[in-house]
Amino acid sequence: MVLPTDKKKVLIVGGGPSGLVSLRWVLESQNYTGTIIEQKDDIGGQWHYKGEKQFPVSPRNTSDALDDPQNAENTTTMYDDLSANLPFVLMEFLDFKHKKDAYTFATQEQMHEYLRAYATHFKLWPNIQLNTSVVDVRPEDPLLPDGESGKWIVETHNLATNVFITEIYDAVIIGTGKNSYPYQTPIQDLEKFQGKVMHCKYFKNPKDFKGKNVVCVGLGPSSADLALLLSTEANKVTVCHKFAYGFKLGLLPSNVDELKPIKLVTSDGIITENDEVVPCDVIILCTGYGLKFPFLDPSCGVTVIDNKYVPNLYKMTTFTKRPNLSILNMCYRSPEYILMEIQARFAVSCLDGKTKLPSYEEMEAAVKEEEDEKKKQGIPISLWFQIGEFGVGVWKYFWRIAEEAGILQEFKHGPLLEQMYGTIILRIFGKLALYKQDKVKIVNDNTWEVTLSSRPEFPDSKPEKIIMTANPDFTATVEKVEIVDP
Ligand SMILES: Cc1cc2nc3c(=O)[nH]c(=O)nc-3n(C[C@H](O)[C@H](O)[C@H](O)COP(=O)(O)OP(=O)(O)OC[C@H]3O[C@@H](n4cnc5c(N)ncnc54)[C@H](O)[C@@H]3O)c2cc1C
């Protein structure tokens, strides 16, 4: 492990994309160096998956996660045949691009390869410790007043050697992700169902549902992807959700339907709020994930409300009570690679003192102001980390933090990212059956194209191309052209 003694040490928990981009920028710092501690046998986070359902974890980190009857900690959330739901331009870090024209929607293996190549390119490997769980993090001086950063006592468990080690770190960045602990909202009479009930975390392969009638609960990336995959094997897939809009806006595979939310469950199916009776064999809860940090001692002061919201996070990143602790990638419904990079750069810039953090009181006041605004709008706490919806809302947050981290000028293509994200989200919810055949092409630094796929059996799908051009004033011009002879 390369840790020169003249530099302060940052513990980075987790070797997923959040951890990797953090380490890359910590290593650029004049004042800090860092180590990623990753419990799995490779980096990549969710993208490290070789068909295995389980992986070893420290027993110190296991618990009855969110009343989950199965052990969420050591079950992978990934599944077979997954390809990204966003094109490569939204799934890469600023200074390390995917291979040109290799794919539009990378497969899980290609994303894993990309992340490993990132680690190699930026020489991160010597500062990564695999097969090791962080099992305890606590402040060296728990009596420090709020707003003051002290050192951290960190205990790790080497899963290969079964050795526990305690070390002192000067700062902590948490990149343990938000897709590990199943989150489930109550459904009336669910316990009466005689078929199988499962959270989407435990979905691994559509073949397990051959010929079955499946109900997916919820409208989000998981139900969109599962509906598509299940449609290839299941007899019928019904997506039940509360939104007025939904996939119906567009094209669905012929054996996929969407209905109102479940009113109640019977022994052999569900009844929707519109009193439609849907017999089914399996109910899959695509109801999202909760947040949990089993390795943080209560003396750290980090809490989680309603399994979904971490209070005292300035800019949804910096822990106000101890500003040398950052938690990344808690926000959702946003393009995560951009989120992770901006938050990591913000966290490192704050540690380095390049970005001056306000006082504890000012940071708390800023957090409270945002919380009050959400309360006023009637947004439940469980949605306070949702920074966007259908591609809208996220960018204001992104560009504000990027500016504070001093990296806004590195996002010259920012308006193209915005347009691309909005376009793809509309395609997912408008043309679910088609969007993964869309092709994204980088014409040059300022111009990107999306060729929209079309199929004759879907009369309202036209062969079209969307051309996006970045303008010097941080806007983009978007042109839609019909492809005459596809
Ligand atoms: C099925 C699925 C599909 C997805 N599809 C997309 C997509 O198409 N596009 C997209 O942008 N995003 C997608 N995501 C979101 C995905 O989570 C992000 O792309 C990205 O992986 C988040 O990175 P992360 O580093 O924050 O968290 P993760 O990838 O979850 O990595 C966290 C890492 O922390 C490690 N860890 C946790 N606790 C400890 C501990 N105590 N000690 C040591 N190590 C620990 C874990 O082992 C893991 O390696 C998908 C997620 C899932 C689950």
The ligand as an ORCA input file, in Angstrom:
! r2SCAN-3c Opt
* xyz 0 1
  C     -29.276     -3.785    -11.190
  C     -28.699     -2.412    -11.286
  C     -28.651     -1.772    -12.503
  C     -28.107     -0.500    -12.609
  N     -28.078      0.099    -13.828
  C     -27.537      1.332    -13.942
  C     -27.421      1.959    -15.210
  O     -27.812      1.391    -16.211
  N     -26.884      3.187    -15.270
  C     -26.405      3.830    -14.156
  O     -25.885      4.939    -14.265
  N     -26.509      3.261    -12.945
  C     -27.050      2.044    -12.809
  N     -27.135      1.445    -11.584
  C     -26.734      2.217    -10.427
  C     -25.346      1.796     -9.914
  O     -25.515      1.600     -8.572
  C     -24.313      2.826    -10.259
  O     -24.024      2.736    -11.641
  C     -22.990      2.662     -9.526
  O     -22.625      1.303     -9.421
  C     -23.012      3.280     -8.133
  O     -21.693      3.286     -7.678
  P     -21.288      3.379     -6.153
  O     -19.829      3.273     -6.135
  O     -21.909      4.575     -5.554
  O     -21.976      2.125     -5.448
  P     -21.805      0.574     -5.744
  O     -21.619      0.300     -7.172
  O     -22.964     -0.058     -5.051
  O     -20.455      0.182     -4.989
  C     -20.365      0.181     -3.580
  C     -19.195     -0.693     -3.185
  O     -18.980     -0.574     -1.775
  C     -18.635     -1.842     -1.259
  N     -18.910     -1.851      0.170
  C     -20.099     -1.693      0.786
  N     -19.954     -1.742      2.125
  C     -18.644     -1.941      2.350
  C     -17.864     -2.082      3.535
  N     -18.421     -1.996      4.752
  N     -16.541     -2.298      3.422
  C     -15.948     -2.356      2.197
  N     -16.637     -2.243      1.045
  C     -17.964     -2.019      1.120
  C     -19.503     -2.787     -2.057
  O     -18.994     -4.109     -2.006
  C     -19.432     -2.171     -3.443
  O     -18.347     -2.700     -4.182
  C     -27.637      0.159    -11.459
  C     -27.697     -0.475    -10.227
  C     -28.212     -1.754    -10.138
  C     -28.257     -2.404     -8.810
*
